[in-house]
Amino acid sequence: MACSDHTFDSGGAEEHQPREGTKQALLVAMLSQKTGVTISELVDATGWKTNTVHAALSTFRKSRKNIVVENISARRIYRIHNKGQF
């Protein structure tokens, strides 16, 4: 099982949490799982197109969420990296 990690830190942007019950809140909850999530799982959960999910991930990075991307068994797994994790 090959694994390579990438962490994207957004720099100095201000962090905020999405409103409860929104699709963005759903994405944060799914990305916060220890096991992570694939883009296709995010697409299925939200009903959004792939490019919209990628745009949401970009927005999260700008809002100071550290998104970790792992390549595991030819699958890209995304999750939010919280301090103290790993």
C-alpha distance (Angstrom), angle and dihedral (degrees) to the residues before:
residue distance angle dihedral
M1 . . .
A2 3.80 . .
C3 3.76 117.1 .
S4 3.79 131.1 -177.1
D5 3.77 123.1 172.8
H6 3.77 129.8 -148.1
T7 3.79 124.3 -178.5
F8 3.77 120.8 -165.0
D9 3.79 114.0 -156.7
S10 3.76 114.8 -166.5
G11 3.78 97.4 -148.3
G12 3.77 118.5 -140.3
A13 3.80 104.6 -13.1
E14 3.82 117.5 130.4
E15 3.83 116.1 -100.1
H16 3.80 121.6 -132.1
Q17 3.79 135.7 165.8
P18 3.82 122.5 -121.9
R19 3.81 118.7 -116.8
E20 3.80 116.2 -88.3
G21 3.78 116.0 -96.7
T22 3.81 95.3 26.1
K23 3.78 126.4 119.4
Q24 3.80 89.4 -114.5
A25 3.82 88.9 56.4
L26 3.82 87.8 50.4
L27 3.81 90.0 52.6
V28 3.81 91.6 49.9
A29 3.81 90.6 49.8
M30 3.80 92.3 49.0
L31 3.81 93.2 45.0
S32 3.81 90.4 48.9
Q33 3.80 92.1 62.8
K34 3.79 112.2 112.5
T35 3.83 90.2 -127.1
G36 3.80 93.9 50.2
V37 3.78 127.0 -145.1
T38 3.81 140.1 -103.3
I39 3.78 125.8 -120.4
S40 3.81 90.2 -112.9
E41 3.82 90.3 55.3
L42 3.81 89.7 51.2
V43 3.82 90.4 48.2
D44 3.83 91.1 50.6
A45 3.81 92.8 47.8
T46 3.81 96.3 48.1
G47 3.79 103.3 30.1
W48 3.79 87.7 -130.9
K49 3.79 125.5 135.8
T50 3.80 118.2 -103.8
N51 3.80 93.6 -106.0
T52 3.81 90.5 53.4
V53 3.82 91.0 53.2
H54 3.82 89.8 49.9
A55 3.82 89.5 49.9
A56 3.81 90.3 51.3
L57 3.82 90.0 51.2
S58 3.80 88.9 51.4
T59 3.80 90.0 51.4
F60 3.81 90.3 50.5
R61 3.80 90.1 52.6
K62 3.80 89.4 52.4
S63 3.82 89.7 51.0
R64 3.83 91.0 58.6
K65 3.79 99.5 -97.7
N66 3.79 111.2 142.2
I67 3.80 106.1 -135.0
V68 3.80 114.5 -161.4
V69 3.80 118.2 -156.9
E70 3.79 117.3 -162.3
N71 3.79 126.5 -175.0
I72 3.78 105.6 -144.3
S73 3.81 120.6 170.1
A74 3.81 92.4 -21.2
R75 3.84 91.3 -50.5
R76 3.78 124.8 113.0
I77 3.80 109.8 -135.6
Y78 3.82 119.0 -164.7
R79 3.79 126.4 -162.1
I80 3.76 141.4 152.7
H81 3.79 112.6 -101.7
N82 3.78 112.1 -142.6
K83 3.79 122.6 -165.0
G84 3.79 110.6 -91.6
Q85 3.81 93.3 27.6
F86 3.83 123.7 124.5
